[in-house]
Structure formats: structure tokens, C-alpha cells
Amino acid sequence: MTTVKSETRPGAYFDSVVLMQLQRGLLGLPGVLDAGVVMATPANRELLAANDLLPEASTTAGPDDLLIVVKAETDTAAADALAQVDGLLARRRASADQEFRPRSLAAAAKLLPEAGWVLVSAPGRYAAGVAREALNLDRHVFLYSDNVPLADEVALKQTAQAKGLLVMGPDCGTAIINGIGLGFANRVRRGAIGLVGASGTGLQAITAHIHTLGGGISHAIGAGGRDLKSEVGAITAHQALDVLARDPDTKVIVLVSKPPAPDVATRLLAAARATGKPVVVDFIGYPPPARKLGALHFATTLSEAAEMAVQLLVMSNWETPAQLPTLKGVPVTNYYLRGLFSGGTLAYEALLGLQATLSPIYSNAPIAKDQQLPDPHRSQAHTIIDLGGDEFTVGRLHPMIDNDLRLRRLRQEAADPDVGLILLDVVLGEGAHPDPASELAPVIKEVTGTHFSVGNSGLEVVAIVIGTDSDPQNVSSQVERLAEAGAIVFRTMTEAVDYVSRRLSRYSPAGHLPVSLDRFLQTPLAAINVGLESFYESLISQGAQAVHVDWRPPAGGNEKLAAILAKMRK
Amino acid sequence: MTTVKSETRPGAYFDSVVLMQLQRGLLGLPGVLDAGVVMATPANRELLAANDLLPEASTTAGPDDLLIVVKAETDTAAADALAQVDGLLARRRASADQEFRPRSLAAAAKLLPEAGWVLVSAPGRYAAGVAREALNLDRHVFLYSDNVPLADEVALKQTAQAKGLLVMGPDCGTAIINGIGLGFANRVRRGAIGLVGASGTGLQAITAHIHTLGGGISHAIGAGGRDLKSEVGAITAHQALDVLARDPDTKVIVLVSKPPAPDVATRLLAAARATGKPVVVDFIGYPPPARKLGALHFATTLSEAAEMAVQLLVMSNWETPAQLPTLKGVPVTNYYLRGLFSGGTLAYEALLGLQATLSPIYSNAPIAKDQQLPDPHRSQAHTIIDLGGDEFTVGRLHPMIDNDLRLRRLRQEAADPDVGLILLDVVLGEGAHPDPASELAPVIKEVTGTHFSVGNSGLEVVAIVIGTDSDPQNVSSQVERLAEAGAIVFRTMTEAVDYVSRRLSRYSPAGHLPVSLDRFLQTPLAAINVGLESFYESLISQGAQAVHVDWRPPAGGNEKLAAILAKMRK
């Protein structure tokens, strides 16, 4: 026979370490078989139930109440255990009170004025308030806490951005700043690889693997798991990229995230490219546009991201943007791309590769449904058309055989003054048109160079020619005649995508960051810790200066009382 | 002043080449500025309108009617041009009638009994009927036609599969069988790389690039753009993989497709692995689970797929499945995986990597919404849990610090007789538990080896340890103690995913294929062509034996008449 007894403490706040230690204390008492000490949220109550620890009497406890449950061999043992709760809590408190600790952030900031950072691991419902207080004191924030509302995250990051401060998180598990790990962080040697991550264990796995491979880390900046959502717009990741771009000790950058929103990804990749440094990108679960786009290198796994970063660092001759083939004339930014494809897969690969730089791209065969072109006969903004699509081929030969439809569409696109670049595929081989260049070249010649009146180099036509030297059409002659007509010719889609994405890239860096952000990597890390004491201990053991705040929630965590106090203050 | 005049020929069938040539003939006549000759589908009518070629009188023409439109300088010129339509059509027919041609598939099959293939490029609405006729004659089908209903595709492929025949397509643009290109195909040297593609220009781009790189092709088997949809279930791609697995001339396989349905992808990747040959996979737009999973190599672009295939071929020491680290005991197939993670990104990477082999995998943080675990406290089928998720951490320390929740869940999963393998991450470093092995190892020892009573090696626990030799926990000691307790330990997710996916792989090959399919690669290609004459000419020019059928639709394309004829035959 076993028995389960419980006790509820309404509206009581204890930090998670205290709760864990209370639970362990109870488990060590005579006759106790199991114990649970949790805030009585629905999820936690389910967990207790799954462990046979939910007594019926507890059903009145709510999410702000502390629920203490003991399973024991006898009623007496259970009652005895619950009677010791206050004693166990007091023992804990006595040890914590041995050294002096400021009770507020403001007091801590006076005690350690050089502290540029505030680490916040207070419970989620209080965390945004603490972070705001830190920003008001002009401190960068490492916000470990989870369960912080998205709206608070957006507001905090916007405030921080305006002040030239950084908010890493919420739910930021890890960072390494100037060799000091914040939160969860592996000890790694210092080196020339800088990281930006909307992914805590992603950053840990990559930094640890880089260390194992013999490489080292300059800084690893966390952004929080939701930073790359549309609502947040990767504010922190953009700041972090900017900082690492300027940091002379960072030679290679790694950017890691769970799948970002597509529009956020496009802007962030443009920013990554604008750093001028090799960047390894691991957007986990996001189809990579290519293995390599200019100086962007796309990894498929965390361990591969680490391996690529180390390889890029040891390679003596990086391909920097300056060494890429030069572009013809000035960039055609602010003009639209139109792709006119005969091959469906080629059209799809072009969409996939170019959406990393241009977004949105409309199509009759789009990647995402919201980029469906309403009328396949009329392009809008950036558009890529598969002219071999079913809607175009009823009673008509495939565009690989019959160029009529494509030639008409080529003239139609060229007549649109907003179009800067037209992308074509020319597929040779058996079954295809015996001499596509004979029909395409004259129209290409007609439309290129005559389009823009002032200050631009004219409409560009880029052609990808798929074929072999054995094909009946003679690939070299096709390439030569298309180039003579003014087309820029590539033999693979990857090269064409790389060229076009640089040609139409719209990224303009934000200019110099406020001094407070630009300087934060150059000074030794000193920090104020609010929340988990173990994070403070870890800072000290790494040789950083730190102060721990003996933080308590307003009104001791009693929400009703806190609301009354807040009203009285008004 | 220009004028537009038109003529409608109700229910008339002409093949697309005839229509293109009529349009060109009209354009060559005096005073004609533009001309359009199309079946009057809504899409084609819009196209005419976009080219100022749509006269109001034409509004009565329907999708089965031929619409001939002429734009000319004068009314007379337009009328004169239209008067010559019959003459232009007759001229074409006379040239086509110069040599004898069978009028039916059956007749063609008698003429060339060794023809194992029928190429069908008749218009979409007739194509399924022709393909079915070919299957009835025990011929493999290359179905170029598009606009074929999906239900017809499924029915055709099921029939073919039952008979040991192959249906490539519909909308199959290309194939290379025994060195002969079908449809659109680049001329490439023969070699040891075999391809399977649900992507016409994908196959063309890869085969052409392989040739350019100095490699060669054994066979390239098209499947049609919809083969990897759930409805079709990749019937053709599975047959093709099976055939290439058996083909002694194929040493490396390339599998290319636009994004497949996830469940279809999982089964196809298992089949690819079962070939025992290195397979390069390019599922365009599908996030690769890893760079390499056993003998599967994931490419991100078409050109990279070609490069990887050539590299694999020239590498003297491929890593074949036999050379991979051996598995412990017998496979735990038919048992479920349970992943208990403390790191959210690690959980996500595990989901992504393992969904290539196991599907579905449920989670509290799933990749797709339909794999959301209804109750995070209760696993079902394959499940991977992020124990650091917000729902688990209210008033509780993160599972990297406090192992209590995970230890309870570990015992809970181990008690489930359907569970064969439990996957854990152990993240070391600053801020984390000072000695996780001290708590995890005893429970791992308790649950491993005691689970299955008969004929199996016991429950397996696989652990990924993320950490460095500088971490406070001492990574080697952690690894050692976890291994001593019975866990199989890896230092990166990629290695763990590779191990687990082989351990739980459920693929069982279909056994030997019917002889007719197994033999089709060994005999020289001979074919019957129905539709585009240029495909016949291309076969002849490549040295293949071929017969062209002078095919006409039932009742000359008049749908009403065809329906009456069909009724009369009953």
C-alpha cells in the first residue's frame, strides 16, 4: 500500500533551483517513494499524473500556485515529509544569504558599472520586465528565459535596436562573447570563426565540433529561436552579422537557424553576403539554393557547418566577392527579373536559387502557393515562367521545339520598362529545335542595349545553354551566336543563379552601428546575473567579472498583490 | 490600318507540327503581319489576345476547335491568306504520305516485332488510350504527352507494374536507354552512371554536365513529373531503381526529382539504399537530411549532382554499405524510435535526418503540422520530444541542468514493448549539469538489454554527446560511462542519424522483377513512335530501329462523332 499526499502554496514564487532541491530533499526522507514539486500548470499536472503523483485534492491549485506532492509507504511517512517542507526551504535560503547581494538591477549596476551585459533567467512571465529594465540602464541583454510572449520580444528588440543595444533571446540558450560563455556554453579555444545563431544547441554543436576539429571561435552570438520569424524580422541576427562583419578577429562567419521565414531569409542572406566574408549558412530544414552562392556556403547539417567553416579558414585562397567574375556594367538593382523557361525543372531550380536573393518571385509553377502568378500570360514584379507548363502546350509544340511563344513573350517582357534582366534556358539535344540560336539570337540582339535611355547599361539577357559537344546543334556555335547577340551565357544553372543574384541584389547595409554596439566585442565581458545562480557561478569560474542579483518577483510572486501594488503606485 | 480575320474548323485534329507549319506558311504570304493557329482553349485564346490576334467573331470556337487567325495590312491580304489554308495543309500531307506507314499500333508491332518500346506524343486527351494499347501489346511506354489526367497515370502504371512493364511519363521529356535518346535527349558518351528522374530537364542538365565533366551514362530512366506524388507512389521510380540496382554496367546511381511527397521520399530513399550502390539524390527543394547518409549522397543542385556522381565513380575507395560500422545485434525493425532531447535544434536535426528513413515521426515540435504529437507526455509510433520546449519548463529547470524529467520519461518509454531504440542528447559545457552521466548511466543500464524476451538483442539506447575536452564535465569520461552502461555513443548528430536510420530501416525489396522488365536494358532499343514525327527521325538518326505510326485520333478528332462511334461498337 502506498499513499499520495499533497500541499498547495498559493501564489508563491521560488526559483526553479529551489524547487528542484526541495524535491530532492523530500525524496531523501524516510519512507518517501517519489515526490513532485511544480508550479501547477496544466502541463505540469499532466506530468504528475503520468507519474502517479496527482492527488484529487490538488485540483484547486492553479498555474501560479506551487504544488508539492509526496508518494510514501505510509500515511505517516507522507505527512512527516510534508511537515518538513518549510525546514528544507529555510535550509536553502540560509546558504544563499551568506554573502551580500544587491536586491535590484539598478543597485547591481552601481556595484559593477563596467558590466555591459545583463543575463536574465527569471521565469518567463517576469523576464520581459527585467530585460526592459536592463535596456533602460543601457545594458545588452542575454535573455535565457523562455515562455516570453512574442509581442514582448518584438518590443524589446526594437527598443534595443534604436539604442544600439543587443537582445539575445528570449529562449537564448547560449553565447560566447570574448571567450566567455553565457548560459549553456561549451569551452572552446578562441579563433577566427564567428557565429550567429537562432538556435541554442545548434550553436553549441557547431562550436564544440569546430573545437574538436582544431578550430576556434571569435564570438558566438545567439538571437533566440524566434528571431527569424517574420514578426521579429531577424533584428538580432542582422545586428550580429553587422558586428561580426566589422570584427577584425572574425575571418569566417557561420549563420545557423531553424527554418526562417522566406522573406526574412532573403534579407538575411543579402546581409550575410554584404559582410564581405565567407559565410557558412545552415538554415536547418530550408532547402539550400545551391552549395555555394558567391561567398555564401550552404551546409546541410550542424557538423557539416563546422567542417565547412574550418575548411574555409584553412584554405589559403578564399574566393572573396572581389574575385568573382565581374559584372557587366552597373547593377540593375530596382529592376525586375523575368525568366522564360522551356524546362520545368530548370525553372524550378532557378526559382529556388534566386529566392535566396529576390523575394517574392511569381510563377505559373511557384514554390509557395502565395507566389502563384494570377495570369500566366502577364508577368508581375519578379516572375519566372515555365513555358512548357500544361496550360501552354495544348495543340502546340513544346517550347524546346517551337520558339514562337517564347520569342513573343521575350518582346513583351522587353517592352516593360521595369524589367532589367531576362533569363532564358536553351536546351539542346535530340528532339529539340535543330538551331535555336538562329531564332533566339536576332530577338536577343533586338531587345538588349536599347532598353534604358539614361544612366544604365540596357536590358540584359542571360542564357543557360544545356547541351554537349556531341549534340546535333553544336553547343559551341550556339553559345557563340547567343553571346554575339548580346546574351550573357552560362552552361549551368548554378553559375547563372550566382550571376543574376549578384546583378539584382538590393541589399544596402544599414551604415555604421551606434558606438555602444560596435564596441561591445572589444571590452572584456562583465555582467549582471538575474535568475539562475549557476549562470553567475559559471561566469566567475571563467574569470569574468559578475554580480548576482538576489531577485524576487514583485509582491513575492503573488499576482493579485502585485496588481494592487502596481495600481497604488499610479 | 491593319486588319484581323479568322476562320474556325470545328472538331478538326491536326498534330502540333502541322499547326506550326501552317502558321509559318501563313506568315510567309504577302501582306501578312502576324498569324496564329491554335486549338481554341481558354489559355490559347488569351495568348492570341495578348498578341492582338483575337477577332470578335472567334468567340464561338471551343477548346476542340481549330482557330486560324491572320493579321494583315489589308482585308484582301487577310482573305487571300485564309483562302490558302487548305493548300498549305495539303502540301504538308503530301510530303508525309511519301512512304508507307502503318495506321495502327497493332500493325506497327507486326511490322517491327522486336520493338520493346512505344513512344507516345499524341495530344494529351488521346495519350492514355494509346499508352494502354501499347501495354496490351506488352510494350514498355515512353509517354511524352502532357495534359494526361492523374487518374489515368495511376491506372496505367498499376497495369504496367503488374505486367512487368515500365511507363515513363506522362510528361516524360527525356530518357536514354542503351545509348539511344528518347524524346528530348542530349548525346552523351556511355558510362557507368545510371539515372532515375521525375524531371525531364533535370535529367538533361545532369547527363549533359556529366558528359562535359568526362563521365558517361549507362541509362537515364524518366518517370514523369508526377511520379513522386502520393497518388502515384513513385511506381516508375521504384521500378527504375530496381532495374539499375541489377544492371552490372551501372556503378553509381543519380535520383533526381522536384520535391517529392514526404512519405514517398522516405520509401524511395530506403529503396535507393537497398540498391547497394552509391546513390546521388537531388530532390530539388527538399531539405537534405544530411550531406551523406550511408551510401546516399545528397546534392543541392543539378550541376552538383553531376559532379558528385562523377567524383563517386572516380573515387577508388567508395564507402559501400558493407564498409560502414557494423550494427550491434540484429536490426530492430518493426520497433519504434523514441527521441528524448534536451536541445531543440538537435531534436529538429534528428527529425529532419531520420524522416528520410522513418515516416511519420511525431513530435511536440514537428516539421509538418500533421505530425504534431497530440499529448506531449505520451509518445506514439516514432516520436521525438524536445524536453526543453516551453510546455515543459514552467517552474522547472532546463533538462540540460535537471535530468529528473528525462529519467522519468526514459523509464516510461522503456516500459513500452513496441519501443526498440531510444535516442538521447547529452549536452555538456558551462551552465549544464556538472555530471549528467552520473544520473543517466544507471537508468540506461537498467533499461538496456532487459527489454525483449526472445530473439532480439534488447532495447538500444543511442546517445549523442555534445562537448569538448575543455568542458568542466570531461567529455571522455562522460562518453566512457554512458558506453559502459550500454549506450551506443556518437559525438555528432550526423553519425547518430546514420546509425539509427540503418538500425530501424524497414525496406524489404520487392524480390525479382518480371523477366520482361529485367531484360529491357540488355537488348538494343527498337521502338514504335506515335505522335511527333521528329522523335521518329531522331531515333533513326541515332541508329535505332523504329516504325512511325500514321496515327489519327478516333473520328478524325471530332469528339461528338467519336462518342457516337464508341456507342455503336458496344
HADDOCK unambig.tbl for C-alpha pairs under 7 A between the chains (distance, minus, plus):
assign (segid A and resid 16 and name CA) (segid B and resid 395 and name CA) 5.43 0.50 0.50
assign (segid A and resid 16 and name CA) (segid B and resid 396 and name CA) 5.08 0.50 0.50
assign (segid A and resid 16 and name CA) (segid B and resid 397 and name CA) 5.40 0.50 0.50
assign (segid A and resid 17 and name CA) (segid B and resid 397 and name CA) 6.70 0.50 0.50
assign (segid A and resid 38 and name CA) (segid B and resid 395 and name CA) 6.26 0.50 0.50
assign (segid A and resid 39 and name CA) (segid B and resid 395 and name CA) 5.51 0.50 0.50
assign (segid A and resid 43 and name CA) (segid B and resid 391 and name CA) 6.25 0.50 0.50
assign (segid A and resid 43 and name CA) (segid B and resid 392 and name CA) 6.93 0.50 0.50
assign (segid A and resid 47 and name CA) (segid B and resid 377 and name CA) 6.71 0.50 0.50
assign (segid A and resid 146 and name CA) (segid B and resid 390 and name CA) 6.30 0.50 0.50
assign (segid A and resid 147 and name CA) (segid B and resid 390 and name CA) 5.74 0.50 0.50
assign (segid A and resid 181 and name CA) (segid B and resid 430 and name CA) 6.80 0.50 0.50
assign (segid A and resid 183 and name CA) (segid B and resid 430 and name CA) 6.94 0.50 0.50
assign (segid A and resid 183 and name CA) (segid B and resid 431 and name CA) 5.50 0.50 0.50
assign (segid A and resid 184 and name CA) (segid B and resid 429 and name CA) 6.28 0.50 0.50
assign (segid A and resid 184 and name CA) (segid B and resid 430 and name CA) 5.22 0.50 0.50
assign (segid A and resid 184 and name CA) (segid B and resid 431 and name CA) 4.61 0.50 0.50
assign (segid A and resid 184 and name CA) (segid B and resid 432 and name CA) 5.90 0.50 0.50
assign (segid A and resid 185 and name CA) (segid B and resid 429 and name CA) 5.14 0.50 0.50
assign (segid A and resid 185 and name CA) (segid B and resid 430 and name CA) 4.90 0.50 0.50
assign (segid A and resid 185 and name CA) (segid B and resid 431 and name CA) 6.82 0.50 0.50
assign (segid A and resid 186 and name CA) (segid B and resid 428 and name CA) 6.63 0.50 0.50
assign (segid A and resid 186 and name CA) (segid B and resid 429 and name CA) 4.06 0.50 0.50
assign (segid A and resid 186 and name CA) (segid B and resid 430 and name CA) 5.88 0.50 0.50
assign (segid A and resid 186 and name CA) (segid B and resid 467 and name CA) 6.15 0.50 0.50
assign (segid A and resid 186 and name CA) (segid B and resid 468 and name CA) 6.62 0.50 0.50
assign (segid A and resid 186 and name CA) (segid B and resid 471 and name CA) 5.95 0.50 0.50
assign (segid A and resid 187 and name CA) (segid B and resid 429 and name CA) 6.28 0.50 0.50
assign (segid A and resid 187 and name CA) (segid B and resid 468 and name CA) 6.64 0.50 0.50
assign (segid A and resid 187 and name CA) (segid B and resid 470 and name CA) 5.51 0.50 0.50
assign (segid A and resid 187 and name CA) (segid B and resid 471 and name CA) 5.14 0.50 0.50
assign (segid A and resid 188 and name CA) (segid B and resid 468 and name CA) 6.97 0.50 0.50
assign (segid A and resid 188 and name CA) (segid B and resid 470 and name CA) 6.76 0.50 0.50
assign (segid A and resid 199 and name CA) (segid B and resid 345 and name CA) 6.02 0.50 0.50
assign (segid A and resid 200 and name CA) (segid B and resid 345 and name CA) 6.99 0.50 0.50
assign (segid A and resid 201 and name CA) (segid B and resid 343 and name CA) 5.30 0.50 0.50
assign (segid A and resid 201 and name CA) (segid B and resid 344 and name CA) 6.73 0.50 0.50
assign (segid A and resid 201 and name CA) (segid B and resid 345 and name CA) 5.58 0.50 0.50
assign (segid A and resid 201 and name CA) (segid B and resid 346 and name CA) 6.29 0.50 0.50
assign (segid A and resid 202 and name CA) (segid B and resid 345 and name CA) 5.50 0.50 0.50
assign (segid A and resid 202 and name CA) (segid B and resid 346 and name CA) 6.73 0.50 0.50
assign (segid A and resid 205 and name CA) (segid B and resid 466 and name CA) 5.94 0.50 0.50
assign (segid A and resid 208 and name CA) (segid B and resid 466 and name CA) 6.76 0.50 0.50
assign (segid A and resid 208 and name CA) (segid B and resid 467 and name CA) 5.59 0.50 0.50
assign (segid A and resid 208 and name CA) (segid B and resid 468 and name CA) 5.66 0.50 0.50
assign (segid A and resid 211 and name CA) (segid B and resid 468 and name CA) 6.96 0.50 0.50
assign (segid A and resid 212 and name CA) (segid B and resid 468 and name CA) 6.58 0.50 0.50
assign (segid A and resid 258 and name CA) (segid B and resid 345 and name CA) 6.94 0.50 0.50
assign (segid A and resid 284 and name CA) (segid B and resid 349 and name CA) 6.94 0.50 0.50
assign (segid A and resid 285 and name CA) (segid B and resid 287 and name CA) 5.12 0.50 0.50
assign (segid A and resid 285 and name CA) (segid B and resid 352 and name CA) 6.71 0.50 0.50
assign (segid A and resid 286 and name CA) (segid B and resid 287 and name CA) 5.52 0.50 0.50
assign (segid A and resid 287 and name CA) (segid B and resid 285 and name CA) 5.12 0.50 0.50
assign (segid A and resid 287 and name CA) (segid B and resid 286 and name CA) 5.52 0.50 0.50
assign (segid A and resid 287 and name CA) (segid B and resid 287 and name CA) 4.19 0.50 0.50
assign (segid A and resid 288 and name CA) (segid B and resid 300 and name CA) 6.35 0.50 0.50
assign (segid A and resid 290 and name CA) (segid B and resid 300 and name CA) 5.44 0.50 0.50
assign (segid A and resid 290 and name CA) (segid B and resid 301 and name CA) 5.73 0.50 0.50
assign (segid A and resid 291 and name CA) (segid B and resid 300 and name CA) 5.96 0.50 0.50
assign (segid A and resid 300 and name CA) (segid B and resid 288 and name CA) 6.34 0.50 0.50
assign (segid A and resid 300 and name CA) (segid B and resid 290 and name CA) 5.44 0.50 0.50
assign (segid A and resid 300 and name CA) (segid B and resid 291 and name CA) 5.97 0.50 0.50
assign (segid A and resid 301 and name CA) (segid B and resid 290 and name CA) 5.71 0.50 0.50
assign (segid A and resid 303 and name CA) (segid B and resid 492 and name CA) 6.43 0.50 0.50
assign (segid A and resid 303 and name CA) (segid B and resid 494 and name CA) 6.94 0.50 0.50
assign (segid A and resid 343 and name CA) (segid B and resid 201 and name CA) 5.33 0.50 0.50
assign (segid A and resid 344 and name CA) (segid B and resid 201 and name CA) 6.74 0.50 0.50
assign (segid A and resid 345 and name CA) (segid B and resid 199 and name CA) 6.02 0.50 0.50
assign (segid A and resid 345 and name CA) (segid B and resid 201 and name CA) 5.60 0.50 0.50
assign (segid A and resid 345 and name CA) (segid B and resid 202 and name CA) 5.50 0.50 0.50
assign (segid A and resid 345 and name CA) (segid B and resid 258 and name CA) 6.91 0.50 0.50
assign (segid A and resid 346 and name CA) (segid B and resid 201 and name CA) 6.30 0.50 0.50
assign (segid A and resid 346 and name CA) (segid B and resid 202 and name CA) 6.73 0.50 0.50
assign (segid A and resid 349 and name CA) (segid B and resid 284 and name CA) 6.93 0.50 0.50
assign (segid A and resid 352 and name CA) (segid B and resid 285 and name CA) 6.69 0.50 0.50
assign (segid A and resid 377 and name CA) (segid B and resid 47 and name CA) 6.74 0.50 0.50
assign (segid A and resid 390 and name CA) (segid B and resid 146 and name CA) 6.31 0.50 0.50
assign (segid A and resid 390 and name CA) (segid B and resid 147 and name CA) 5.75 0.50 0.50
assign (segid A and resid 391 and name CA) (segid B and resid 43 and name CA) 6.25 0.50 0.50
assign (segid A and resid 392 and name CA) (segid B and resid 43 and name CA) 6.93 0.50 0.50
assign (segid A and resid 395 and name CA) (segid B and resid 16 and name CA) 5.46 0.50 0.50
assign (segid A and resid 395 and name CA) (segid B and resid 38 and name CA) 6.26 0.50 0.50
assign (segid A and resid 395 and name CA) (segid B and resid 39 and name CA) 5.50 0.50 0.50
assign (segid A and resid 396 and name CA) (segid B and resid 16 and name CA) 5.10 0.50 0.50
assign (segid A and resid 397 and name CA) (segid B and resid 16 and name CA) 5.42 0.50 0.50
assign (segid A and resid 397 and name CA) (segid B and resid 17 and name CA) 6.72 0.50 0.50
assign (segid A and resid 428 and name CA) (segid B and resid 186 and name CA) 6.63 0.50 0.50
assign (segid A and resid 429 and name CA) (segid B and resid 184 and name CA) 6.25 0.50 0.50
assign (segid A and resid 429 and name CA) (segid B and resid 185 and name CA) 5.13 0.50 0.50
assign (segid A and resid 429 and name CA) (segid B and resid 186 and name CA) 4.06 0.50 0.50
assign (segid A and resid 429 and name CA) (segid B and resid 187 and name CA) 6.29 0.50 0.50
assign (segid A and resid 430 and name CA) (segid B and resid 181 and name CA) 6.78 0.50 0.50
assign (segid A and resid 430 and name CA) (segid B and resid 183 and name CA) 6.93 0.50 0.50
assign (segid A and resid 430 and name CA) (segid B and resid 184 and name CA) 5.19 0.50 0.50
assign (segid A and resid 430 and name CA) (segid B and resid 185 and name CA) 4.90 0.50 0.50
assign (segid A and resid 430 and name CA) (segid B and resid 186 and name CA) 5.87 0.50 0.50
assign (segid A and resid 430 and name CA) (segid B and resid 538 and name CA) 6.12 0.50 0.50
assign (segid A and resid 431 and name CA) (segid B and resid 183 and name CA) 5.51 0.50 0.50
assign (segid A and resid 431 and name CA) (segid B and resid 184 and name CA) 4.59 0.50 0.50
assign (segid A and resid 431 and name CA) (segid B and resid 185 and name CA) 6.82 0.50 0.50
assign (segid A and resid 431 and name CA) (segid B and resid 534 and name CA) 6.30 0.50 0.50
assign (segid A and resid 431 and name CA) (segid B and resid 535 and name CA) 5.67 0.50 0.50
assign (segid A and resid 431 and name CA) (segid B and resid 538 and name CA) 6.27 0.50 0.50
assign (segid A and resid 432 and name CA) (segid B and resid 184 and name CA) 5.88 0.50 0.50
assign (segid A and resid 466 and name CA) (segid B and resid 205 and name CA) 5.90 0.50 0.50
assign (segid A and resid 466 and name CA) (segid B and resid 208 and name CA) 6.75 0.50 0.50
assign (segid A and resid 467 and name CA) (segid B and resid 186 and name CA) 6.14 0.50 0.50
assign (segid A and resid 467 and name CA) (segid B and resid 208 and name CA) 5.56 0.50 0.50
assign (segid A and resid 468 and name CA) (segid B and resid 186 and name CA) 6.61 0.50 0.50
assign (segid A and resid 468 and name CA) (segid B and resid 187 and name CA) 6.64 0.50 0.50
assign (segid A and resid 468 and name CA) (segid B and resid 188 and name CA) 6.98 0.50 0.50
assign (segid A and resid 468 and name CA) (segid B and resid 208 and name CA) 5.64 0.50 0.50
assign (segid A and resid 468 and name CA) (segid B and resid 211 and name CA) 6.94 0.50 0.50
assign (segid A and resid 468 and name CA) (segid B and resid 212 and name CA) 6.58 0.50 0.50
assign (segid A and resid 470 and name CA) (segid B and resid 187 and name CA) 5.48 0.50 0.50
assign (segid A and resid 470 and name CA) (segid B and resid 188 and name CA) 6.74 0.50 0.50
assign (segid A and resid 471 and name CA) (segid B and resid 186 and name CA) 5.93 0.50 0.50
assign (segid A and resid 471 and name CA) (segid B and resid 187 and name CA) 5.13 0.50 0.50
assign (segid A and resid 492 and name CA) (segid B and resid 303 and name CA) 6.43 0.50 0.50
assign (segid A and resid 494 and name CA) (segid B and resid 303 and name CA) 6.94 0.50 0.50
assign (segid A and resid 534 and name CA) (segid B and resid 431 and name CA) 6.31 0.50 0.50
assign (segid A and resid 535 and name CA) (segid B and resid 431 and name CA) 5.68 0.50 0.50
assign (segid A and resid 538 and name CA) (segid B and resid 430 and name CA) 6.14 0.50 0.50
assign (segid A and resid 538 and name CA) (segid B and resid 431 and name CA) 6.27 0.50 0.50
